């Protein structure tokens, strides 16, 4: 023990992790939620997460909790790019005791459905359209319990969604949610889904093609898109990871 230091002089508190994991499904932004199987907030929907054990880092705990509570394969969870969002430390955020949470977020593609039965505090896990969550959902929701999330998870979810929307402005993250070869229309759909904003097609195409390393044309490849006219050209992700200049959200975008 360090001389002169008394650990008992400080009130102990717990550390947890919470995860806001997003994906695009059927043209809608979804987040992974679990239905709590234990008190507090038994039966309520919440973000996946749990307590950090004494010998774990926050990121290790986040991946363990995600695997335990959703049943997602360990190799899938291990490969996820988790980004630390922020720390939530309001004294009364958890009714059990003083709990500080380190929140993570990720925007991922093509994850399988979570297991029907979660683990730990989770009784069930599923992908939920973000627009169905909250007291004033953007569309009719399937579950009335989605009017509010447990703990302060509604705040974490809102912060995470804003972070992900910002990441699309200055990184190439959007290409991860397209097929290996995609049309510019499919790429535009990702932006419109995450930003919940309709974008001008010619302007979007011009900006994407003018950004060095964002996308690369697939020589001779095209795909029928279901509309009239010639097939759309196919692209694949380019070597860039950051967008210069950034692809900024419209200041007064058209709501979809």
Phi, psi and omega per residue, in radians:
X1 nan 2.449 3.107
X2 -1.154 2.308 -3.093
X3 -1.016 2.339 3.082
X4 1.429 -0.012 -3.123
X5 -1.808 2.221 -3.120
X6 -2.053 1.791 -3.138
X7 -1.034 -0.503 -3.113
X8 -1.223 -0.172 3.135
X9 -1.309 -0.198 -3.107
X10 -2.016 2.400 3.127
X11 -1.228 2.203 -3.139
X12 -1.239 2.629 3.050
X13 -2.546 2.824 -3.090
X14 -1.650 2.721 3.059
X15 -2.088 2.283 3.092
X16 -2.136 3.006 2.991
X17 -2.184 2.549 3.030
X18 -2.309 2.526 -3.031
X19 -2.207 2.187 2.998
X20 -1.854 1.761 -3.067
X21 -1.908 2.093 -3.070
X22 -1.897 2.651 2.959
X23 -2.603 2.883 3.090
X24 -1.870 2.130 -3.125
X25 -2.339 2.196 3.099
X26 0.969 0.631 3.128
X27 1.308 0.273 3.128
X28 -2.297 2.558 3.101
X29 -1.413 2.207 3.139
X30 -2.044 2.672 3.025
X31 -2.192 2.593 3.141
X32 -1.469 2.125 3.129
X33 -2.155 2.726 3.014
X34 -2.133 2.555 3.019
X35 -1.631 2.162 -3.047
X36 -1.204 2.342 -3.131
X37 -1.795 0.027 -3.120
X38 -2.417 2.828 2.999
X39 -1.289 2.623 -0.008
X40 -1.382 2.876 3.129
X41 1.077 0.618 3.103
X42 -1.005 2.297 3.141
X43 1.551 -0.202 -3.137
X44 -1.477 2.724 3.050
X45 -1.464 2.535 -3.098
X46 -2.647 2.908 2.984
X47 -1.294 2.591 3.044
X48 -1.071 2.573 3.111
X49 2.870 -3.088 -3.135
X50 3.006 -2.998 -3.044
X51 -1.375 2.527 3.033
X52 -1.477 2.218 3.134
X53 -1.415 2.846 -3.031
X54 -1.013 -0.475 -3.067
X55 -1.884 0.373 -3.126
X56 -1.995 2.620 2.868
X57 -1.454 2.881 3.124
X58 -1.088 -0.722 -3.128
X59 -1.161 -0.702 3.092
X60 -1.070 -0.749 3.112
X61 -1.116 -0.666 -3.135
X62 -1.092 -0.777 3.140
X63 -1.193 -0.682 3.120
X64 -1.114 -0.814 -3.128
X65 -1.119 -0.679 3.138
X66 -1.101 -0.735 3.119
X67 -1.172 -0.751 -3.089
X68 -1.182 -0.721 -2.995
X69 -1.519 -0.305 -3.105
X70 -1.992 -0.292 -3.080
X71 1.290 0.159 3.084
X72 -1.130 2.503 -3.123
X73 -0.999 2.506 -3.095
X74 -1.048 -0.630 -3.135
X75 -1.180 -0.557 3.084
X76 -1.204 -0.819 -3.132
X77 -1.111 -0.704 -3.118
X78 -1.121 -0.508 -3.079
X79 -1.517 -0.164 -3.094
X80 -1.160 2.455 3.008
X81 -1.578 1.820 3.116
X82 -1.692 2.321 3.123
X83 -2.007 2.228 3.133
X84 -1.174 2.232 -3.063
X85 -1.528 -1.175 3.083
X86 -2.996 3.101 3.117
X87 -1.845 2.380 -3.140
X88 -1.984 2.104 -2.927
X89 -2.411 0.377 3.079
X90 -1.014 2.353 -3.014
X91 -1.001 -0.576 -3.045
X92 -1.888 0.438 -3.080
X93 -1.266 -0.318 3.113
X94 -2.262 2.198 -3.079
X95 -1.238 -0.197 -3.074
X96 -1.381 -0.743 -3.056
X97 -3.027 -3.117 3.062
X98 -1.243 2.071 -3.084
X99 -2.305 2.221 3.039
X100 -1.857 2.277 -3.095
X101 -1.975 2.351 2.987
X102 -1.737 2.009 -3.063
X103 -1.698 2.510 3.089
X104 -2.152 2.717 3.043
X105 -2.408 2.740 3.105
X106 -2.720 2.557 3.015
X107 -2.043 2.026 -2.956
X108 -2.250 2.845 -3.116
X109 -2.148 2.532 2.941
X110 1.003 0.593 3.020
X111 -1.296 2.555 3.097
X112 -1.226 2.898 3.025
X113 -1.081 2.424 3.074
X114 -1.152 2.814 3.141
X115 -1.092 2.600 -3.130
X116 -1.076 -0.564 -3.131
X117 -2.053 2.064 3.115
X118 -1.410 -2.913 3.123
X119 -2.289 3.085 3.129
X120 1.076 -2.199 3.134
X121 -1.396 -0.098 -3.012
X122 -1.638 2.315 3.045
X123 -1.705 -0.383 -3.072
X124 -2.835 2.643 3.104
X125 -2.420 2.503 3.074
X126 -2.836 2.829 3.020
X127 -1.392 2.308 -3.093
X128 -2.207 2.291 3.045
X129 -1.026 2.271 -3.100
X130 -1.048 -0.585 -3.121
X131 -1.163 -0.247 3.127
X132 -1.595 -0.058 -3.055
X133 -1.720 2.373 3.069
X134 1.986 2.953 -3.088
X135 -1.205 -0.387 -3.137
X136 -2.244 1.297 -3.066
X137 -1.131 2.633 3.134
X138 -1.246 -0.389 3.133
X139 -2.549 2.912 3.137
X140 -1.059 2.289 -3.089
X141 -1.738 2.750 -3.134
X142 -1.479 -0.389 -3.006
X143 -2.257 2.036 -3.127
X144 -1.091 -0.430 -3.126
X145 -1.192 -0.176 -3.138
X146 -1.383 0.030 3.103
X147 -1.097 -0.468 3.097
X148 -2.615 2.590 3.098
X149 -1.788 2.776 3.140
X150 -1.177 2.780 3.085
X151 0.953 -2.408 3.063
X152 -1.852 0.533 -3.030
X153 -1.193 -0.409 3.052
X154 -1.132 -0.648 3.093
X155 -1.179 -0.791 3.129
X156 -1.071 -0.745 3.140
X157 -1.075 -0.778 3.133
X158 -1.096 -0.749 3.119
X159 -1.115 -0.712 -3.115
X160 -1.166 -0.717 3.132
X161 -1.104 -0.698 3.101
X162 -1.133 -0.689 3.114
X163 -1.094 -0.798 -3.124
X164 -1.122 -0.732 3.092
X165 -1.046 -0.680 3.114
X166 -1.187 -0.656 -3.142
X167 -1.056 -0.591 3.132
X168 -1.191 -0.375 -3.136
X169 -1.272 -0.625 -2.995
X170 -2.190 0.120 3.031
X171 -2.235 3.027 -3.140
X172 -1.652 0.395 -3.034
X173 -1.001 -0.565 -3.040
X174 -1.049 -0.535 -3.104
X175 -1.163 -0.328 3.134
X176 -1.234 -0.226 -3.105
X177 -1.852 0.249 3.070
X178 -1.935 2.854 3.002
X179 -1.053 2.906 3.114
X180 -0.939 -0.612 3.012
X181 -2.136 2.200 -2.974
X182 -2.417 2.807 3.033
X183 -1.580 2.839 3.081
X184 -1.176 -0.452 3.054
X185 -1.144 -0.675 3.098
X186 -1.179 -0.679 3.099
X187 -1.144 -0.739 3.116
X188 -1.077 -0.643 -3.141
X189 -1.070 -0.625 3.101
X190 -1.090 -0.837 3.129
X191 -1.062 -0.775 -3.109
X192 -1.134 -0.610 -3.137
X193 -1.224 -0.820 -3.114
X194 -1.218 -0.730 -3.110
X195 -1.453 -0.247 -3.064
X196 0.948 0.791 -3.075
X197 -2.488 2.363 3.057
X198 -1.384 2.351 -3.108
X199 -1.969 2.598 3.101
X200 -1.275 2.108 -3.004
X201 -1.058 -0.906 -3.134
X202 -1.076 -0.680 -3.130
X203 -1.172 -0.719 3.114
X204 -1.091 -0.809 -3.137
X205 -1.038 -0.757 -3.128
X206 -1.087 -0.766 -3.105
X207 -1.169 -0.714 -3.127
X208 -1.112 -0.831 -3.074
X209 -1.250 -0.351 3.124
X210 -1.551 -0.121 -3.123
X211 -1.575 1.994 -3.058
X212 -1.022 2.242 3.026
X213 1.347 0.049 -3.111
X214 -1.216 -0.957 3.115
X215 -2.340 2.776 3.067
X216 -2.217 2.381 3.108
X217 -1.222 2.474 3.052
X218 -1.608 1.948 -3.032
X219 -0.988 2.253 3.033
X220 1.269 0.038 -3.069
X221 -1.756 2.500 3.114
X222 -2.672 2.823 -3.127
X223 -2.421 2.370 3.019
X224 -1.204 2.352 -3.076
X225 -1.882 0.015 3.118
X226 1.640 -0.230 3.106
X227 -1.712 -3.093 3.100
X228 -1.394 2.828 3.109
X229 1.722 -3.048 -3.070
X230 -1.321 2.738 3.112
X231 -1.034 2.631 -3.122
X232 -1.438 2.452 3.105
X233 -1.142 2.629 3.140
X234 -1.824 2.578 3.132
X235 -2.295 2.907 3.031
X236 -2.399 2.857 -3.132
X237 -1.038 2.442 3.072
X238 -1.528 -3.069 -3.070
X239 -1.371 -0.218 -3.073
X240 -1.280 2.660 3.017
X241 -1.997 -0.431 3.102
X242 -2.049 2.645 -3.125
X243 -1.722 2.147 3.078
X244 -2.281 1.878 0.034
X245 -1.352 2.876 3.112
X246 -1.169 2.729 3.096
X247 -1.744 1.614 -2.959
X248 -1.434 2.550 3.036
X249 -1.134 2.520 3.050
X250 -1.055 2.428 -3.124
X251 -1.156 -0.527 3.073
X252 -2.351 1.181 -3.077
X253 -1.175 2.745 3.080
X254 -1.425 2.077 3.126
X255 -1.129 2.402 -3.109
X256 -1.270 nan nan
